[in-house]
Amino acid sequence: MDHTLRRRLIEALKARSWTYLDTERAAEGIAGLYEDGEGEWRVRLSKVTDELDLYLVARNENEVSVFDSPLEGRARDVASALNELEGHDSDATGTH
């Protein structure tokens, strides 16, 4: 992820009422895993334990998640922001 896209991601997450610190942490983690590709970013549910669910953000089920969160709303925000930055029409945040 280049510097410009990272900055735009931070701004997109701040526009979704994230704190600056949270946007920086998320962008740093996403930048390390982000790869250009085809398709929209989606959120899928992963059962870690009986008590812990994680919401994963990836383009496809078989791809590495760029963002994991126990909070579905946070994962949806990230998927939506990435889709917005890449120019996808849909927010593609349906849980799979």
C-alpha atoms as a printed R data frame, in Angstrom:
   type eleno elety resid chain resno       x       y      z
1  ATOM     1    CA   MET     A     1   0.000   0.000  0.000
2  ATOM     2    CA   ASP     A     2   1.539   3.272 -1.039
3  ATOM     3    CA   HIS     A     3   1.697   6.323  1.204
4  ATOM     4    CA   THR     A     4  -1.114   8.139 -0.618
5  ATOM     5    CA   LEU     A     5  -3.534   5.223 -0.334
6  ATOM     6    CA   ARG     A     6  -2.609   4.783  3.337
7  ATOM     7    CA   ARG     A     7  -3.362   8.471  4.026
8  ATOM     8    CA   ARG     A     8  -6.683   8.194  2.183
9  ATOM     9    CA   LEU     A     9  -7.579   5.104  4.227
10 ATOM    10    CA   ILE     A    10  -6.867   6.986  7.452
11 ATOM    11    CA   GLU     A    11  -9.085   9.847  6.312
12 ATOM    12    CA   ALA     A    12 -11.873   7.455  5.263
13 ATOM    13    CA   LEU     A    13 -11.827   5.748  8.672
14 ATOM    14    CA   LYS     A    14 -11.752   9.078 10.517
15 ATOM    15    CA   ALA     A    15 -14.830  10.062  8.492
16 ATOM    16    CA   ARG     A    16 -16.477   6.954  9.984
17 ATOM    17    CA   SER     A    17 -15.851   8.358 13.489
18 ATOM    18    CA   TRP     A    18 -12.735   6.364 14.273
19 ATOM    19    CA   THR     A    19 -10.159   7.993 16.550
20 ATOM    20    CA   TYR     A    20  -6.870   9.046 15.026
21 ATOM    21    CA   LEU     A    21  -4.964   6.407 17.009
22 ATOM    22    CA   ASP     A    22  -7.340   3.645 15.873
23 ATOM    23    CA   THR     A    23  -7.028   4.746 12.231
24 ATOM    24    CA   GLU     A    24  -3.230   4.757 12.443
25 ATOM    25    CA   ARG     A    25  -3.133   1.269 13.967
26 ATOM    26    CA   ALA     A    26  -5.549  -0.148 11.415
27 ATOM    27    CA   ALA     A    27  -3.789   1.491  8.464
28 ATOM    28    CA   GLU     A    28  -0.401   0.246  9.637
29 ATOM    29    CA   GLY     A    29  -1.646  -3.343  9.872
30 ATOM    30    CA   ILE     A    30  -3.555  -3.172  6.597
31 ATOM    31    CA   ALA     A    31  -0.591  -1.639  4.763
32 ATOM    32    CA   GLY     A    32   1.532  -4.654  5.650
33 ATOM    33    CA   LEU     A    33  -0.993  -7.120  4.197
34 ATOM    34    CA   TYR     A    34  -2.649  -5.134  1.413
35 ATOM    35    CA   GLU     A    35  -2.196  -6.241 -2.189
36 ATOM    36    CA   ASP     A    36  -3.787  -4.865 -5.332
37 ATOM    37    CA   GLY     A    37  -6.341  -7.227 -6.704
38 ATOM    38    CA   GLU     A    38  -9.673  -7.793 -8.337
39 ATOM    39    CA   GLY     A    39 -13.006  -7.736 -6.584
40 ATOM    40    CA   GLU     A    40 -14.586  -6.041 -3.647
41 ATOM    41    CA   TRP     A    41 -13.526  -6.272 -0.041
42 ATOM    42    CA   ARG     A    42 -15.906  -8.364  2.043
43 ATOM    43    CA   VAL     A    43 -16.428  -9.221  5.672
44 ATOM    44    CA   ARG     A    44 -16.642 -12.815  6.777
45 ATOM    45    CA   LEU     A    45 -17.196 -14.357 10.170
46 ATOM    46    CA   SER     A    46 -14.623 -16.693 11.668
47 ATOM    47    CA   LYS     A    47 -15.360 -18.677 14.827
48 ATOM    48    CA   VAL     A    48 -12.164 -18.691 16.879
49 ATOM    49    CA   THR     A    49 -13.639 -20.253 20.004
50 ATOM    50    CA   ASP     A    50 -17.117 -20.706 21.418
51 ATOM    51    CA   GLU     A    51 -16.737 -17.292 23.030
52 ATOM    52    CA   LEU     A    52 -14.801 -15.411 20.375
53 ATOM    53    CA   ASP     A    53 -15.828 -14.501 16.850
54 ATOM    54    CA   LEU     A    54 -13.596 -12.512 14.540
55 ATOM    55    CA   TYR     A    55 -14.749 -10.558 11.526
56 ATOM    56    CA   LEU     A    56 -12.204 -10.792  8.735
57 ATOM    57    CA   VAL     A    57 -11.778  -8.400  5.809
58 ATOM    58    CA   ALA     A    58 -10.569  -9.958  2.560
59 ATOM    59    CA   ARG     A    59 -11.520 -10.019 -1.091
60 ATOM    60    CA   ASN     A    60 -12.177 -13.773 -1.111
61 ATOM    61    CA   GLU     A    61 -12.535 -16.505  1.487
62 ATOM    62    CA   ASN     A    62  -9.222 -18.109  0.558
63 ATOM    63    CA   GLU     A    63  -7.213 -14.873  0.821
64 ATOM    64    CA   VAL     A    64  -5.401 -13.538  3.857
65 ATOM    65    CA   SER     A    65  -7.439 -11.051  5.842
66 ATOM    66    CA   VAL     A    66  -6.035  -7.510  5.913
67 ATOM    67    CA   PHE     A    67  -8.009  -6.647  9.058
68 ATOM    68    CA   ASP     A    68  -9.489  -8.770 11.857
69 ATOM    69    CA   SER     A    69 -11.773  -7.507 14.587
70 ATOM    70    CA   PRO     A    70 -14.126  -8.912 17.205
71 ATOM    71    CA   LEU     A    71 -16.358  -5.946 16.291
72 ATOM    72    CA   GLU     A    72 -18.384  -6.449 13.123
73 ATOM    73    CA   GLY     A    73 -18.901  -2.707 12.674
74 ATOM    74    CA   ARG     A    74 -15.158  -2.064 12.592
75 ATOM    75    CA   ALA     A    75 -14.628  -4.735  9.957
76 ATOM    76    CA   ARG     A    76 -17.497  -3.340  7.888
77 ATOM    77    CA   ASP     A    77 -15.979   0.151  8.133
78 ATOM    78    CA   VAL     A    78 -12.643  -1.134  6.826
79 ATOM    79    CA   ALA     A    79 -14.209  -3.099  3.960
80 ATOM    80    CA   SER     A    80 -16.354  -0.131  3.011
81 ATOM    81    CA   ALA     A    81 -13.405   2.290  3.163
82 ATOM    82    CA   LEU     A    82 -11.191   0.017  1.031
83 ATOM    83    CA   ASN     A    83 -13.968  -0.418 -1.531
84 ATOM    84    CA   GLU     A    84 -14.502   3.337 -1.598
85 ATOM    85    CA   LEU     A    85 -10.792   3.992 -2.131
86 ATOM    86    CA   GLU     A    86 -10.586   1.439 -4.917
87 ATOM    87    CA   GLY     A    87 -13.696   2.800 -6.609
88 ATOM    88    CA   HIS     A    88 -16.019  -0.161 -6.138
89 ATOM    89    CA   ASP     A    89 -19.687   0.843 -6.321
90 ATOM    90    CA   SER     A    90 -20.960  -1.479 -3.592
91 ATOM    91    CA   ASP     A    91 -19.811  -1.402  0.000
92 ATOM    92    CA   ALA     A    92 -19.664  -5.245 -0.179
93 ATOM    93    CA   THR     A    93 -19.790  -5.710  3.537
94 ATOM    94    CA   GLY     A    94 -22.109  -8.685  3.724
95 ATOM    95    CA   THR     A    95 -20.930 -11.230  6.219
96 ATOM    96    CA   HIS     A    96 -20.101 -14.576  4.641
